[in-house]
Amino acid sequence: MPVRAAAAHEAVSGHARLSVLRYLLDHPGSKRPEIVSGTGVSPGGVRAALAELESLGYVVGDIDAPRRGQRVRYTASRHALTDDLTALVAWILR
């Protein structure tokens, strides 16, 4: 599987990641408590999902590291997700 197709698969294969991603697509600029409230995913689950989605390049925060004590606003990268999901579908349907 191509690298970016694999990244898209990872992003949408878990409930927490998919819920957080879907929420951020509809609510860009959200803070972690808003994501928890809007998705029903536990605070720890949201924290882990955001870290994974950021590392995959599908979510960006408005504050770079270090973030201790700061309220980060998160936004999904619709363009990156669309490109990689297209790559995943192309790989599946080849």
Buried (B, 14 or more C-beta within 10 A) or exposed (E): EEEBBBBBBBBBEBEBBBBBBBBBBEBBEBBBEBBBEBBEBEEEBBBBBBEBBBEBBBBBBEEEEEEEEEEBBBBBBEEBBEBBBEBBEEBEEE
